[in-house]
Amino acid sequence: MSFFCGIIWCVIALTVCILTRKYYIPYYINSKKHTQTSDDSKSTDEKDVKSEPVVRSKILDNKTVKLIFYILIGIFSAVFGFFTFNNASDYVSLAKIFFCMLILLMVVVTDTELSIIPNLLVLILLLSRFVFLVFDLFNPQKEAWKLLLNNVIVSLVILAFLIIMSKITRGGLGAGDIKLYAALAFVSNLNTVVFTLFFALLGSALLSIVLLILKKKKMRDSFPMGPFICLGFGLTIILGLA
């Protein structure tokens, strides 16, 4: 059963990534253009600080890069699906883990192409906690409201910690990354988000070192953290650390 779960999740993950790239990203870009057009029509006194125009990266336009991208997503998702089915304590936990990964896969695509983690995806992740709360209420073995309170506290602690960390590193973590971590903490638990953060920072640090050695990156250059957050979450679940 675990094997079939891995195959099914591989297909779902690839489908989500393809659909996000084909439909959601153009929708997001068009909505931003509409917003900017509306801002331009305002008088000078009414204008707030204008948002930066959304620029779409062409990295996935390269057929070879796109093929490698989807192959890596597929392999990782298959392994993730296999171990998730084995490690999940119940079907609600299984659904919760898969939904978190679903959102993170969309983040991988948006952050890779636009260097943006949309607020809509963070909001959906936050609201999903209340959906899972309904299922928890029907499980007498779970203290649903106590778990929710714990999630709120963990989320606020993680949010405060990452804001301080961002200030110390002078923008080392973007606002989108911080909000995503906080939302992930609200849906999951402290162990999951701590190990996700650890693996994400470790992965990004290793890649930075490699790129610096190859002279493909300068010290002040940055790259999207979304893929590393997804990788960190996946490794946390695969290794049974959640």
VMD Tcl script that draws the C-alpha trace (Angstrom):
set ca {
  {0.00 0.00 0.00}
  {2.85 2.39 0.82}
  {4.31 1.87 -2.66}
  {1.03 2.79 -4.36}
  {0.67 5.80 -2.07}
  {4.11 6.97 -3.24}
  {3.17 6.56 -6.91}
  {-0.18 8.31 -6.48}
  {1.43 11.21 -4.59}
  {4.10 11.50 -7.28}
  {1.38 11.94 -9.93}
  {-0.55 14.43 -7.76}
  {2.58 16.47 -6.99}
  {3.60 16.73 -10.65}
  {0.03 17.65 -11.62}
  {-0.10 20.40 -8.98}
  {3.24 21.85 -10.09}
  {2.25 21.84 -13.77}
  {-1.17 23.40 -13.10}
  {0.34 26.03 -10.79}
  {2.82 27.02 -13.47}
  {0.26 26.98 -16.26}
  {-2.70 28.66 -14.58}
  {-2.00 30.14 -11.14}
  {1.17 32.07 -12.02}
  {-0.41 33.85 -15.04}
  {-3.45 34.61 -12.88}
  {-1.23 36.03 -10.12}
  {0.75 38.18 -12.57}
  {-2.43 39.53 -14.19}
  {-3.99 40.33 -10.80}
  {-0.86 42.26 -9.81}
  {-0.88 44.17 -13.11}
  {-4.52 45.08 -12.49}
  {-3.66 46.32 -9.00}
  {-0.77 48.40 -10.30}
  {-3.00 49.87 -13.03}
  {-5.53 50.86 -10.37}
  {-2.74 52.47 -8.31}
  {-1.57 54.44 -11.33}
  {-5.07 55.85 -11.82}
  {-5.10 57.36 -8.32}
  {-4.09 60.91 -7.58}
  {-0.66 61.52 -6.07}
  {-2.15 62.14 -2.61}
  {-4.05 58.86 -2.70}
  {-1.13 56.68 -3.76}
  {0.59 54.50 -1.24}
  {4.02 53.03 -1.78}
  {3.80 51.32 -5.16}
  {4.38 47.61 -5.26}
  {7.24 46.34 -7.34}
  {6.26 44.87 -10.72}
  {6.19 41.08 -10.83}
  {8.97 39.68 -12.99}
  {8.71 36.07 -14.12}
  {11.95 34.12 -14.21}
  {12.74 32.22 -17.40}
  {14.66 29.45 -15.62}
  {11.94 26.85 -16.25}
  {11.56 27.91 -19.89}
  {14.69 25.88 -20.58}
  {13.45 22.40 -21.54}
  {16.39 20.60 -19.91}
  {16.05 22.52 -16.64}
  {12.28 22.00 -16.64}
  {12.70 18.25 -17.22}
  {15.23 17.96 -14.37}
  {12.95 20.06 -12.15}
  {9.96 17.77 -12.71}
  {12.04 14.59 -12.37}
  {13.38 15.76 -9.00}
  {9.88 16.76 -7.86}
  {8.52 13.38 -8.95}
  {11.22 11.29 -7.23}
  {11.09 13.32 -4.02}
  {7.29 13.22 -3.94}
  {7.21 9.44 -4.47}
  {9.63 8.90 -1.57}
  {7.69 11.40 0.53}
  {4.38 9.66 -0.16}
  {5.84 6.24 0.70}
  {7.24 7.30 4.08}
  {4.29 9.54 4.96}
  {1.90 6.62 4.67}
  {4.16 4.61 6.97}
  {4.82 7.35 9.53}
  {1.39 9.03 9.84}
  {-0.39 8.10 13.08}
  {-3.91 8.34 11.60}
  {-5.77 9.38 8.46}
  {-6.34 12.95 9.68}
  {-2.60 13.38 10.25}
  {-1.98 11.84 6.82}
  {-4.37 14.31 5.18}
  {-2.82 17.21 7.10}
  {0.71 16.29 6.00}
  {-0.31 15.83 2.38}
  {-2.19 19.15 2.34}
  {0.81 21.01 3.78}
  {3.03 19.48 1.11}
  {0.48 20.39 -1.55}
  {0.71 24.07 -0.59}
  {4.50 23.87 -0.32}
  {4.75 22.42 -3.83}
  {2.79 25.40 -5.14}
  {5.18 27.64 -3.21}
  {8.13 25.89 -4.87}
  {6.80 26.88 -8.29}
  {5.79 30.47 -7.41}
  {9.00 31.19 -5.52}
  {11.16 29.67 -8.25}
  {9.48 31.62 -11.04}
  {8.44 34.85 -9.30}
  {10.55 34.91 -6.10}
  {7.25 35.37 -4.30}
  {5.29 33.35 -1.75}
  {1.69 34.52 -2.34}
  {-0.33 35.53 0.71}
  {-3.24 33.49 -0.65}
  {-1.31 30.23 -0.23}
  {-0.30 31.17 3.32}
  {-3.92 32.05 4.12}
  {-5.22 28.74 2.74}
  {-2.67 26.90 4.86}
  {-3.79 28.81 7.96}
  {-7.49 28.21 7.33}
  {-6.92 24.49 6.74}
  {-6.10 24.16 10.47}
  {-9.73 24.90 11.32}
  {-10.91 22.27 8.85}
  {-8.70 19.68 10.51}
  {-9.93 20.93 13.90}
  {-13.43 19.70 12.99}
  {-12.07 16.18 12.43}
  {-10.03 16.35 15.65}
  {-13.20 17.16 17.60}
  {-14.64 13.78 16.61}
  {-11.55 11.97 17.93}
  {-11.92 11.48 21.71}
  {-8.23 10.60 22.01}
  {-7.24 14.09 20.90}
  {-7.75 17.19 23.01}
  {-8.67 19.31 20.00}
  {-8.89 22.74 21.67}
  {-5.71 22.14 23.64}
  {-3.90 21.21 20.42}
  {-5.23 24.37 18.74}
  {-4.03 26.55 21.61}
  {-0.63 24.88 21.42}
  {-0.52 25.57 17.67}
  {-1.31 29.25 18.25}
  {1.46 29.61 20.84}
  {4.02 27.75 18.68}
  {3.08 29.85 15.64}
  {3.51 33.13 17.54}
  {6.85 32.01 19.01}
  {8.15 30.97 15.59}
  {6.89 34.23 14.07}
  {8.64 36.34 16.72}
  {11.86 34.31 16.48}
  {12.04 34.59 12.68}
  {11.28 38.33 12.69}
  {14.17 38.84 15.12}
  {16.36 36.56 13.00}
  {15.45 38.53 9.87}
  {16.39 41.80 11.58}
  {19.74 40.37 12.74}
  {20.58 38.98 9.30}
  {19.27 42.16 7.63}
  {16.67 40.54 5.46}
  {18.18 37.08 5.29}
  {14.63 35.75 5.53}
  {11.90 37.37 3.48}
  {8.46 38.30 4.80}
  {6.90 35.53 2.71}
  {9.24 32.93 4.21}
  {8.43 34.08 7.74}
  {4.67 33.99 7.17}
  {4.92 30.53 5.60}
  {6.89 29.15 8.56}
  {4.36 30.64 10.99}
  {1.45 29.13 9.05}
  {3.22 25.76 8.94}
  {3.72 25.93 12.71}
  {0.01 26.69 13.17}
  {-1.01 23.61 11.17}
  {1.66 21.15 12.36}
  {3.71 21.32 15.57}
  {6.95 22.65 17.04}
  {9.09 19.64 16.07}
  {7.96 19.78 12.46}
  {8.64 23.48 11.96}
  {11.97 23.44 13.85}
  {13.35 20.55 11.79}
  {11.89 22.06 8.61}
  {13.72 25.30 9.39}
  {16.94 23.41 10.19}
  {16.95 21.38 6.97}
  {15.93 24.41 4.88}
  {18.75 26.57 6.24}
  {21.23 23.70 5.93}
  {20.24 23.03 2.32}
  {20.38 26.69 1.32}
  {23.76 27.11 3.07}
  {25.25 24.10 1.26}
  {23.97 25.34 -2.10}
  {25.35 28.83 -1.40}
  {28.79 27.39 -0.62}
  {28.78 25.35 -3.84}
  {27.67 28.34 -5.94}
  {30.28 30.59 -4.31}
  {33.04 28.06 -5.02}
  {31.88 27.80 -8.64}
  {31.66 31.61 -8.76}
  {28.02 31.41 -9.84}
  {26.90 33.52 -6.90}
  {28.15 36.51 -4.93}
  {27.92 36.90 -1.16}
  {25.06 39.39 -1.34}
  {23.06 37.40 -3.89}
  {19.92 35.65 -2.70}
  {17.76 32.87 -4.06}
  {14.24 31.57 -3.35}
  {13.81 29.79 0.00}
  {10.48 28.20 -0.96}
  {12.05 25.05 -2.49}
  {14.24 24.59 0.60}
  {11.25 24.95 2.95}
  {9.48 22.24 0.95}
  {12.63 20.09 1.05}
  {12.98 20.64 4.81}
  {9.38 19.70 5.48}
  {9.69 16.61 3.30}
  {12.87 15.41 5.00}
  {11.29 15.98 8.41}
  {8.39 13.70 7.52}
  {10.55 11.10 5.71}
  {12.91 10.81 8.68}
  {10.02 10.58 11.14}
  {11.03 13.71 13.06}
  {7.62 15.44 13.03}
}
mol new
graphics top color blue
foreach p $ca { graphics top sphere $p radius 0.5 }
foreach p [lrange $ca 0 end-1] q [lrange $ca 1 end] { graphics top cylinder $p $q radius 0.2 }
display resetview
